[in-house]
Amino acid sequence: MEKSLCIRRADSRDTNTIAGFNASMALETENKALDRDTTLKGAAYLFENPEYGFYLIADCNGETAGSLMVTYEWSDWRNKFYWWVQSVYIKPEFRRQGIFRAMYESLTKQAKEAGNVCGLRLYVEKENKRAQATYAELGMTPSHYLMYETDF
């Protein structure tokens, strides 16, 4: 059976799915159980405030197979935005089938067409070698920056 893949911008009807994906990703990657109400509000917030970013959804044969979030970072050095790819999640049964590649290619096309985007960035867990290999296969390269943070 041939696979039918559709990459689209998410809308508020996808809130529950995205919140579920975020909870699944946190449990899988960091062994963290997220509060369901918080993840729902977090996903809904982006739909209510599109100036902060957007989600992409991958539908495969009518089933939501994955999602990712894009947020914006202004670069005063370039007078353009970086689009940060975050919250990437592909359901286990859809992995290694080119779903993320299709999402990334769609996102790259959208960023180039936007005219005010100078690049795409993402961060990945140091131990997640499989994801790092996927990003390298797509032509992404490790940045020379280290990330520091203060959590509150």
C-alpha atoms as a printed R data frame, in Angstrom:
    type eleno elety resid chain resno      x      y      z
1   ATOM     1    CA   MET     A     1  0.000  0.000  0.000
2   ATOM     2    CA   GLU     A     2  1.351  3.414 -0.998
3   ATOM     3    CA   LYS     A     3  1.688  5.902  1.801
4   ATOM     4    CA   SER     A     4 -0.231  9.177  1.574
5   ATOM     5    CA   LEU     A     5  1.673 11.873  3.459
6   ATOM     6    CA   CYS     A     6  0.422 15.400  4.070
7   ATOM     7    CA   ILE     A     7  2.455 18.074  5.880
8   ATOM     8    CA   ARG     A     8  0.300 20.941  7.099
9   ATOM     9    CA   ARG     A     9  0.202 23.784  9.579
10  ATOM    10    CA   ALA     A    10 -1.561 22.703 12.718
11  ATOM    11    CA   ASP     A    11 -4.625 24.472 14.041
12  ATOM    12    CA   SER     A    12 -6.406 24.503 17.387
13  ATOM    13    CA   ARG     A    13 -8.163 21.217 16.581
14  ATOM    14    CA   ASP     A    14 -4.728 19.566 16.936
15  ATOM    15    CA   THR     A    15 -4.199 20.796 20.518
16  ATOM    16    CA   ASN     A    16 -4.974 17.461 22.217
17  ATOM    17    CA   THR     A    17 -2.758 15.518 19.829
18  ATOM    18    CA   ILE     A    18  0.172 17.909 20.230
19  ATOM    19    CA   ALA     A    19 -0.164 17.914 24.026
20  ATOM    20    CA   GLY     A    20 -0.171 14.108 23.972
21  ATOM    21    CA   PHE     A    21  2.900 14.012 21.732
22  ATOM    22    CA   ASN     A    22  4.716 16.411 24.066
23  ATOM    23    CA   ALA     A    23  3.904 14.222 27.067
24  ATOM    24    CA   SER     A    24  5.046 11.099 25.224
25  ATOM    25    CA   MET     A    25  8.280 12.775 24.138
26  ATOM    26    CA   ALA     A    26  9.104 13.974 27.672
27  ATOM    27    CA   LEU     A    27  8.529 10.502 29.077
28  ATOM    28    CA   GLU     A    28 10.568  8.839 26.322
29  ATOM    29    CA   THR     A    29 13.515 11.228 26.219
30  ATOM    30    CA   GLU     A    30 13.809 12.486 29.803
31  ATOM    31    CA   ASN     A    31 11.662 10.055 31.796
32  ATOM    32    CA   LYS     A    32  9.531 13.051 32.820
33  ATOM    33    CA   ALA     A    33  5.793 12.835 33.384
34  ATOM    34    CA   LEU     A    34  4.252 16.134 32.333
35  ATOM    35    CA   ASP     A    35  1.050 17.580 33.753
36  ATOM    36    CA   ARG     A    36 -1.706 17.090 31.148
37  ATOM    37    CA   ASP     A    37 -3.425 20.408 31.875
38  ATOM    38    CA   THR     A    38 -0.133 22.287 31.500
39  ATOM    39    CA   THR     A    39  0.688 20.626 28.166
40  ATOM    40    CA   LEU     A    40 -2.806 21.399 26.862
41  ATOM    41    CA   LYS     A    41 -2.512 25.047 27.886
42  ATOM    42    CA   GLY     A    42  1.018 25.206 26.455
43  ATOM    43    CA   ALA     A    43 -0.062 23.908 23.053
44  ATOM    44    CA   ALA     A    44 -3.170 26.104 22.996
45  ATOM    45    CA   TYR     A    45 -1.114 29.180 23.852
46  ATOM    46    CA   LEU     A    46  0.742 29.059 20.539
47  ATOM    47    CA   PHE     A    47 -2.521 28.941 18.593
48  ATOM    48    CA   GLU     A    48 -3.765 31.935 20.579
49  ATOM    49    CA   ASN     A    49 -0.447 33.786 20.060
50  ATOM    50    CA   PRO     A    50  0.820 32.993 16.545
51  ATOM    51    CA   GLU     A    51  3.418 35.764 16.751
52  ATOM    52    CA   TYR     A    52  5.490 33.292 18.804
53  ATOM    53    CA   GLY     A    53  5.464 30.445 16.282
54  ATOM    54    CA   PHE     A    54  3.468 27.582 14.823
55  ATOM    55    CA   TYR     A    55  3.209 23.805 14.655
56  ATOM    56    CA   LEU     A    56  3.540 21.498 11.668
57  ATOM    57    CA   ILE     A    57  1.638 18.227 11.540
58  ATOM    58    CA   ALA     A    58  2.403 15.149  9.453
59  ATOM    59    CA   ASP     A    59 -0.676 13.130  8.509
60  ATOM    60    CA   CYS     A    60  0.025  9.685  7.088
61  ATOM    61    CA   ASN     A    61 -2.869  7.778  5.549
62  ATOM    62    CA   GLY     A    62 -5.295  9.926  7.527
63  ATOM    63    CA   GLU     A    63 -3.545  9.417 10.886
64  ATOM    64    CA   THR     A    64 -1.473 12.060 12.644
65  ATOM    65    CA   ALA     A    65  2.033 10.600 12.597
66  ATOM    66    CA   GLY     A    66  4.036 13.449 14.065
67  ATOM    67    CA   SER     A    67  4.435 17.109 14.830
68  ATOM    68    CA   LEU     A    68  6.994 19.785 15.456
69  ATOM    69    CA   MET     A    69  6.916 23.307 16.807
70  ATOM    70    CA   VAL     A    70  8.644 26.356 15.364
71  ATOM    71    CA   THR     A    71  9.452 29.420 17.454
72  ATOM    72    CA   TYR     A    72 11.086 32.624 16.326
73  ATOM    73    CA   GLU     A    73 14.392 34.184 17.358
74  ATOM    74    CA   TRP     A    74 15.252 37.646 16.066
75  ATOM    75    CA   SER     A    75 18.859 38.053 14.902
76  ATOM    76    CA   ASP     A    76 20.003 41.652 15.044
77  ATOM    77    CA   TRP     A    77 23.214 40.539 13.320
78  ATOM    78    CA   ARG     A    78 21.266 39.384 10.266
79  ATOM    79    CA   ASN     A    79 18.124 41.513 10.474
80  ATOM    80    CA   LYS     A    80 16.103 38.326 10.027
81  ATOM    81    CA   PHE     A    81 14.637 35.514 12.090
82  ATOM    82    CA   TYR     A    82 15.955 32.089 12.959
83  ATOM    83    CA   TRP     A    83 13.242 29.504 13.108
84  ATOM    84    CA   TRP     A    84 13.859 27.154 16.037
85  ATOM    85    CA   VAL     A    85 12.584 23.610 15.524
86  ATOM    86    CA   GLN     A    86 11.342 22.229 18.834
87  ATOM    87    CA   SER     A    87  9.122 19.518 20.269
88  ATOM    88    CA   VAL     A    88  9.767 17.118 17.392
89  ATOM    89    CA   TYR     A    89  7.780 13.933 17.877
90  ATOM    90    CA   ILE     A    90  7.090 11.092 15.466
91  ATOM    91    CA   LYS     A    91  4.945  8.222 16.719
92  ATOM    92    CA   PRO     A    92  7.087  5.072 17.109
93  ATOM    93    CA   GLU     A    93  5.247  3.121 14.418
94  ATOM    94    CA   PHE     A    94  5.988  5.888 11.887
95  ATOM    95    CA   ARG     A    95  9.681  6.357 12.626
96  ATOM    96    CA   ARG     A    96 12.399  5.713 10.025
97  ATOM    97    CA   GLN     A    97  9.854  6.207  7.214
98  ATOM    98    CA   GLY     A    98 10.852  9.695  6.071
99  ATOM    99    CA   ILE     A    99  8.178 11.558  8.044
100 ATOM   100    CA   PHE     A   100 10.570 13.985  9.728
101 ATOM   101    CA   ARG     A   101 12.468 14.445  6.462
102 ATOM   102    CA   ALA     A   102  9.234 15.496  4.735
103 ATOM   103    CA   MET     A   103  8.416 17.874  7.586
104 ATOM   104    CA   TYR     A   104 11.909 19.368  7.494
105 ATOM   105    CA   GLU     A   105 11.824 19.822  3.714
106 ATOM   106    CA   SER     A   106  8.416 21.503  3.941
107 ATOM   107    CA   LEU     A   107  9.646 23.758  6.730
108 ATOM   108    CA   THR     A   108 12.805 24.675  4.797
109 ATOM   109    CA   LYS     A   109 10.699 25.626  1.787
110 ATOM   110    CA   GLN     A   110  8.371 27.739  3.946
111 ATOM   111    CA   ALA     A   111 11.326 29.478  5.614
112 ATOM   112    CA   LYS     A   112 12.948 30.336  2.285
113 ATOM   113    CA   GLU     A   113  9.651 31.621  0.894
114 ATOM   114    CA   ALA     A   114  9.020 33.779  3.980
115 ATOM   115    CA   GLY     A   115 11.886 36.067  2.983
116 ATOM   116    CA   ASN     A   116 12.692 37.120  6.553
117 ATOM   117    CA   VAL     A   117 14.280 33.882  7.780
118 ATOM   118    CA   CYS     A   118 18.060 33.439  7.831
119 ATOM   119    CA   GLY     A   119 18.147 29.817  9.003
120 ATOM   120    CA   LEU     A   120 16.771 26.920 10.989
121 ATOM   121    CA   ARG     A   121 18.105 25.844 14.362
122 ATOM   122    CA   LEU     A   122 17.328 23.101 16.823
123 ATOM   123    CA   TYR     A   123 18.775 21.571 19.916
124 ATOM   124    CA   VAL     A   124 19.030 17.872 20.617
125 ATOM   125    CA   GLU     A   125 19.887 15.782 23.658
126 ATOM   126    CA   LYS     A   126 23.616 14.976 23.710
127 ATOM   127    CA   GLU     A   127 22.855 11.261 24.064
128 ATOM   128    CA   ASN     A   128 20.301 11.137 21.236
129 ATOM   129    CA   LYS     A   129 22.690  9.883 18.563
130 ATOM   130    CA   ARG     A   130 19.895  8.617 16.303
131 ATOM   131    CA   ALA     A   131 18.311 12.071 16.069
132 ATOM   132    CA   GLN     A   132 21.724 13.655 15.534
133 ATOM   133    CA   ALA     A   133 22.380 11.271 12.651
134 ATOM   134    CA   THR     A   134 18.994 12.148 11.132
135 ATOM   135    CA   TYR     A   135 19.728 15.880 11.327
136 ATOM   136    CA   ALA     A   136 23.170 15.374  9.775
137 ATOM   137    CA   GLU     A   137 21.619 13.353  6.919
138 ATOM   138    CA   LEU     A   138 19.424 16.376  6.185
139 ATOM   139    CA   GLY     A   139 22.470 18.616  5.887
140 ATOM   140    CA   MET     A   140 22.327 20.234  9.303
141 ATOM   141    CA   THR     A   141 25.641 20.738 11.071
142 ATOM   142    CA   PRO     A   142 26.478 21.039 14.771
143 ATOM   143    CA   SER     A   143 26.670 24.624 15.925
144 ATOM   144    CA   HIS     A   144 29.744 26.058 17.576
145 ATOM   145    CA   TYR     A   145 27.515 27.374 20.381
146 ATOM   146    CA   LEU     A   146 26.878 25.629 23.672
147 ATOM   147    CA   MET     A   147 23.523 26.080 25.328
148 ATOM   148    CA   TYR     A   148 23.261 27.305 28.923
149 ATOM   149    CA   GLU     A   149 20.070 27.759 30.849
150 ATOM   150    CA   THR     A   150 18.543 28.701 34.155
151 ATOM   151    CA   ASP     A   151 15.277 26.956 34.955
152 ATOM   152    CA   PHE     A   152 12.737 28.563 37.250
